[in-house]
Structures are given as C-alpha cells and as structure tokens.
Amino acid sequence: MKTMVSKRFKHEQDRFKHEYDRFKHEYEMWNTTVEILQDENVDMKNKMSDILHRSNTTGQLLERAEAFQSRFLEEDEALRKFRREVLNFIKQSQNMGENGELSNGVEKMRFKLELLKKEFLQLKNDFDKFSGETGA
C-alpha cells in the first residue's frame, strides 16, 4: 500500500514539475513579447518626435499627436502592469497545488497578453496610418 501511494505521489510530483517547467518557458516568451512591445512603443514615440520636428505643426496635428502620446503612455502603463502581474503570478505559482491552479493561471495570463497584443496592434495600425498621412 505504501509503495502504491509513493508511486502515485512521485507521478504527481513529476507531472507538476513538467507543468512548472513548461510554465517557466512560457514566462520567458511573455517577457520577450513585452520587451518587443515596449521597444516598438519607444520607436513610435521617436517617430512622433520626428514628425513634429519636420512638419508644420498645425493645431489639428498637435491634437492628434497629443492623443497618440496619451495612448503611448497608456500602453507603457499596461505593459508595466502586465509585467507586475506576471511577477506576482510567479511568486504565487510556487505555492500552487497540483489541482490545475497553475494551468488556470497560465491561461489567464495568456488571455491578458493576447488582449495587450491586440490593443497594441490597433495602436500601431492607427499610428502607421497617421504617420503616412503626415508624409513620414
């Protein structure tokens, strides 16, 4: 009986370790994605600066530039918030049991990252259209 319990426990430990190792790999991918989005956000800010320096700044152009600047800052904050959530999740994951909590948490983080990417893509598309209209 004791051997059967030990084998079952070892099997559960191995399964959890595999799940945790998979999560660590995913965490690294999340970090890479966030870094890429942050870099692209910086690139858009720099491009906005170039647009403003090279063009005749009209009231309408300044209004739109300010609106994009606000969106860039909101994106920065959303990325920082996601990164904090990931770090908190990692801390919590060390105490998660073997009942699927880790998998459920990973799914939630994936969903949040997908939303971030979708919002970022919309911002990038809007900004690309704007910069095209300004001749940049």
Wavefront OBJ file of the C-alpha trace (Angstrom):
o trace
v 0.000 0.000 0.000
v 2.790 2.397 0.966
v 4.603 1.723 -2.334
v 1.454 2.456 -4.321
v 0.981 5.778 -2.528
v 4.657 6.631 -3.061
v 4.433 5.860 -6.791
v 1.291 7.938 -7.126
v 2.883 10.810 -5.212
v 6.014 10.629 -7.370
v 3.873 10.588 -10.510
v 2.009 13.702 -9.307
v 5.287 15.410 -8.450
v 6.707 14.620 -11.885
v 3.555 15.886 -13.595
v 3.643 19.107 -11.581
v 7.363 19.603 -12.289
v 6.745 19.151 -16.008
v 3.885 21.663 -15.875
v 6.032 24.120 -13.925
v 8.957 23.750 -16.369
v 6.587 24.400 -19.262
v 5.329 27.483 -17.459
v 8.884 28.799 -16.983
v 9.426 28.567 -20.746
v 6.153 30.376 -21.348
v 7.118 33.060 -18.844
v 10.288 33.709 -20.841
v 8.196 34.056 -24.008
v 5.858 36.524 -22.220
v 8.859 38.595 -21.171
v 10.234 38.621 -24.695
v 6.854 39.686 -26.089
v 6.556 42.522 -23.567
v 10.082 43.702 -24.381
v 9.269 43.728 -28.101
v 6.068 45.717 -27.499
v 7.947 48.179 -25.283
v 10.628 48.647 -27.949
v 8.013 49.228 -30.632
v 6.248 51.732 -28.397
v 9.544 53.627 -27.973
v 10.032 53.540 -31.760
v 6.590 55.082 -32.283
v 7.340 57.835 -29.750
v 10.597 58.602 -31.554
v 8.821 58.663 -34.893
v 6.231 61.055 -33.436
v 9.035 63.330 -32.300
v 10.494 63.278 -35.833
v 7.089 64.070 -37.335
v 6.633 67.057 -35.045
v 10.134 68.379 -35.734
v 9.871 68.041 -39.517
v 6.357 69.232 -40.148
v 4.386 72.413 -39.959
v 2.661 71.821 -36.674
v -0.929 72.833 -37.020
v -3.488 72.743 -34.246
v -5.025 69.587 -35.671
v -1.645 67.846 -35.937
v -0.801 68.766 -32.338
v -4.161 67.475 -31.135
v -3.647 64.156 -32.839
v -0.042 63.969 -31.629
v -1.191 64.573 -28.048
v -3.840 61.871 -28.407
v -1.202 59.403 -29.614
v 1.163 60.446 -26.838
v -1.575 59.622 -24.312
v -2.127 56.248 -25.934
v 1.632 55.536 -25.890
v 1.720 56.306 -22.159
v -1.342 54.127 -21.556
v 0.404 51.311 -23.411
v 3.525 51.780 -21.289
v 1.409 51.517 -18.151
v -0.478 48.453 -19.419
v 2.822 46.692 -20.175
v 4.239 47.589 -16.746
v 1.058 46.336 -15.102
v 1.199 43.057 -17.022
v 4.831 42.572 -16.051
v 3.947 43.127 -12.365
v 1.091 40.629 -12.699
v 3.468 38.074 -14.183
v 5.928 38.554 -11.313
v 3.118 38.193 -8.769
v 1.884 35.117 -10.572
v 5.357 33.581 -10.435
v 5.537 34.178 -6.689
v 2.073 32.677 -6.223
v 2.802 29.752 -8.528
v 5.400 28.437 -6.135
v 2.607 27.796 -3.640
v 0.063 26.439 -6.097
v -1.110 22.917 -5.642
v -1.325 20.199 -8.186
v -5.013 20.690 -8.893
v -4.704 22.702 -12.076
v -4.231 26.093 -10.434
v -1.010 26.645 -12.365
v -2.640 25.764 -15.694
v -5.615 28.012 -14.962
v -3.310 30.868 -14.024
v -1.236 30.392 -17.166
v -4.407 30.504 -19.277
v -5.452 33.781 -17.641
v -2.033 35.309 -18.279
v -2.108 34.137 -21.908
v -5.505 35.767 -22.350
v -4.281 39.049 -20.836
v -1.225 39.059 -23.079
v -3.348 38.398 -26.159
v -5.534 41.383 -25.238
v -2.438 43.547 -24.798
v -1.102 42.472 -28.175
v -4.453 43.159 -29.828
v -4.679 46.647 -28.307
v -1.077 47.341 -29.247
v -1.643 46.234 -32.822
v -4.598 48.624 -33.065
v -2.444 51.471 -31.737
v 0.355 50.614 -34.171
v -2.042 50.463 -37.126
v -3.620 53.790 -36.163
v -0.214 55.392 -35.756
v 1.087 53.984 -39.047
v -1.938 55.469 -40.785
v -1.367 58.801 -39.056
v 2.332 58.881 -39.914
v 1.508 58.015 -43.526
v -0.901 60.956 -43.658
v 1.835 63.295 -42.411
v 4.287 62.060 -45.049
v 6.624 60.465 -42.534
l 1 2 3 4 5 6 7 8 9 10 11 12 13 14 15 16 17 18 19 20 21 22 23 24 25 26 27 28 29 30 31 32 33 34 35 36 37 38 39 40 41 42 43 44 45 46 47 48 49 50 51 52 53 54 55 56 57 58 59 60 61 62 63 64 65 66 67 68 69 70 71 72 73 74 75 76 77 78 79 80 81 82 83 84 85 86 87 88 89 90 91 92 93 94 95 96 97 98 99 100 101 102 103 104 105 106 107 108 109 110 111 112 113 114 115 116 117 118 119 120 121 122 123 124 125 126 127 128 129 130 131 132 133 134 135 136
